[in-house]
Amino acid sequence: MKKNIFLIFILLSNTIIYCQKDIFQYSREGDTAAIEVLYKENPEIINSVNNKGFSPLILAVYNDQEETVRFLLKNKVNTEAQGMHGNTALMGACFKGYLNIVKLLMMYKADVNKKNYNNATALIYAATFGHTEIVKELLKNGADVNLKDSRGNTALDHAIMQDNKEVVEALK
């Protein structure tokens, strides 16, 4: 009987441990209230990174969690944190096409010309994936059209390769 109770205790303990969510899961899901609780306990948690190098901001951006992004930005999260390939939250928003999040990141002075590990910029991502309105927003905020990725291509080169005529016009 004591062995059975002990086994049940161990199983329940392990279940509770594995079911607990962390700031990274909350960021993916957009559970801003849970993040706020964690932040009040430890303000530095918003700048932590998971085992893949992703910050809560990057995860919130990639999952289009605008309210969570807004909370993190208001609390001075590092907008320049880079994930495992060197991509920032701004690059993620440009890749995914999340104009509202791009605007938020611009309001909080995200580096529009930061490069990832392949020297790609947010503008290169927006141009490559045909996000014309994002391209215009980045240009309005000082994006450098002359920056080249590691293969020597600019945002305009990528737009031409993808036959994104609207983006080509916006970049000229």
C-alpha positions as CSV (number, residue, x, y, z in Angstrom):
1,M,0.0,0.0,0.0
2,K,2.8,2.4,0.9
3,K,4.5,1.6,-2.4
4,N,1.4,2.4,-4.4
5,I,0.9,5.7,-2.6
6,F,4.5,6.6,-3.3
7,L,4.2,5.6,-7.0
8,I,1.1,7.7,-7.3
9,F,2.8,10.7,-5.6
10,I,5.8,10.4,-8.0
11,L,3.5,10.2,-11.1
12,L,1.5,13.2,-9.9
13,S,4.6,15.2,-9.2
14,N,6.1,14.5,-12.6
15,T,2.8,15.4,-14.3
16,I,2.7,18.7,-12.5
17,I,6.3,19.5,-13.4
18,Y,5.7,18.6,-17.1
19,C,2.5,20.5,-17.3
20,Q,3.8,23.8,-16.0
21,K,4.1,26.4,-18.6
22,D,6.9,28.9,-18.9
23,I,7.3,32.4,-20.3
24,F,8.1,31.0,-23.7
25,Q,4.9,29.0,-23.9
26,Y,2.9,32.0,-22.6
27,S,4.5,34.2,-25.2
28,R,3.6,31.7,-28.0
29,E,0.0,31.6,-26.7
30,G,-0.3,35.3,-26.0
31,D,-1.1,34.8,-22.3
32,T,-0.1,38.3,-21.3
33,A,-1.6,38.0,-17.8
34,A,0.6,35.1,-17.0
35,I,3.7,36.9,-18.4
36,E,2.8,39.9,-16.2
37,V,2.8,37.7,-13.1
38,L,6.2,36.2,-14.0
39,Y,7.5,39.7,-14.8
40,K,6.4,41.0,-11.4
41,E,8.3,38.2,-9.7
42,N,11.4,38.6,-11.8
43,P,11.6,41.6,-14.3
44,E,14.6,40.1,-16.1
45,I,12.6,37.1,-17.2
46,I,11.4,39.0,-20.3
47,N,14.9,39.0,-21.7
48,S,15.6,35.4,-21.1
49,V,16.1,32.9,-24.0
50,N,15.0,29.3,-24.4
51,N,17.2,26.4,-25.4
52,K,16.8,27.4,-29.0
53,G,17.9,30.9,-28.4
54,F,14.5,32.5,-28.8
55,S,13.3,35.3,-26.5
56,P,9.7,35.8,-25.4
57,L,9.5,38.8,-27.7
58,I,10.6,36.8,-30.7
59,L,8.1,34.0,-29.9
60,A,5.3,36.4,-29.4
61,V,6.0,38.1,-32.7
62,Y,6.3,34.9,-34.7
63,N,2.9,33.8,-33.2
64,D,1.2,37.2,-33.9
65,Q,0.5,37.9,-30.3
66,E,0.2,41.7,-30.5
67,E,-1.0,42.3,-27.0
68,T,1.9,40.3,-25.6
69,V,4.4,42.2,-27.8
70,R,2.9,45.5,-26.6
71,F,3.3,44.4,-22.9
72,L,6.9,43.3,-23.5
73,L,7.8,46.5,-25.3
74,K,6.3,48.7,-22.6
75,N,8.5,46.9,-20.1
76,K,11.7,47.6,-22.0
77,V,12.4,44.2,-23.4
78,N,15.5,43.9,-25.6
79,T,14.2,44.4,-29.1
80,E,17.6,43.4,-30.6
81,A,17.7,39.9,-29.2
82,Q,18.6,37.4,-31.9
83,G,17.4,33.8,-32.2
84,M,19.4,30.9,-33.3
85,H,19.9,32.2,-36.9
86,G,20.4,35.8,-35.8
87,N,16.9,36.9,-36.6
88,T,15.3,39.6,-34.5
89,A,11.7,40.1,-33.6
90,L,11.5,42.8,-36.4
91,M,12.8,40.3,-38.9
92,G,10.2,37.8,-37.8
93,A,7.4,40.3,-38.2
94,C,8.6,41.2,-41.6
95,F,9.0,37.6,-42.7
96,K,5.5,36.8,-41.4
97,G,3.9,40.0,-42.7
98,Y,2.6,41.4,-39.4
99,L,2.4,45.1,-40.2
100,N,0.9,46.2,-36.9
101,I,3.7,44.5,-35.0
102,V,6.3,46.1,-37.3
103,K,4.8,49.5,-36.5
104,L,4.9,48.7,-32.8
105,L,8.6,47.6,-33.0
106,M,9.4,50.8,-34.9
107,M,7.7,52.9,-32.2
108,Y,10.1,51.3,-29.7
109,K,13.1,51.9,-31.9
110,A,13.9,48.4,-33.0
111,D,17.0,48.5,-35.2
112,V,15.7,48.6,-38.7
113,N,19.1,47.8,-40.3
114,K,20.2,45.1,-38.0
115,K,21.6,42.0,-39.8
116,N,21.2,38.4,-39.1
117,Y,23.9,35.8,-39.4
118,N,23.5,35.8,-43.2
119,N,23.6,39.6,-43.3
120,A,19.9,39.7,-44.2
121,T,17.8,42.6,-42.8
122,A,14.2,43.2,-42.0
123,L,13.8,45.0,-45.4
124,I,15.3,42.0,-47.3
125,Y,12.7,39.7,-45.6
126,A,9.8,42.1,-46.3
127,A,10.9,42.5,-49.9
128,T,11.5,38.8,-50.5
129,F,8.0,37.8,-49.2
130,G,6.2,40.6,-51.0
131,H,5.0,42.7,-48.0
132,T,4.8,46.0,-49.7
133,E,3.2,48.0,-46.8
134,I,5.9,46.7,-44.5
135,V,8.6,47.7,-47.0
136,K,7.1,51.2,-47.0
137,E,7.0,51.3,-43.2
138,L,10.6,50.2,-43.0
139,L,11.8,52.8,-45.5
140,K,9.9,55.5,-43.6
141,N,11.9,54.5,-40.5
142,G,15.3,54.6,-42.1
143,A,15.8,51.2,-43.7
144,D,18.9,51.2,-45.9
145,V,18.1,49.9,-49.4
146,N,21.8,49.4,-50.1
147,L,22.5,46.7,-47.5
148,K,23.4,43.4,-49.0
149,D,23.0,39.9,-47.6
150,S,25.9,37.3,-47.5
151,R,25.2,36.5,-51.2
152,G,25.6,40.1,-52.2
153,N,21.8,40.8,-52.8
154,T,19.9,43.8,-51.7
155,A,16.2,44.0,-50.9
156,L,15.6,45.2,-54.4
157,D,17.5,42.2,-55.9
158,H,15.3,39.9,-53.8
159,A,12.1,41.6,-54.9
160,I,13.2,41.3,-58.5
161,M,14.0,37.6,-58.1
162,Q,10.6,37.0,-56.6
163,D,8.9,39.1,-59.3
164,N,7.3,41.3,-56.6
165,K,6.5,44.3,-58.9
166,E,4.9,46.4,-56.1
167,V,7.8,45.9,-53.8
168,V,10.2,46.8,-56.7
169,E,8.4,50.0,-57.2
170,A,8.4,50.9,-53.5
171,L,12.1,50.3,-53.3
172,K,13.1,52.4,-56.4
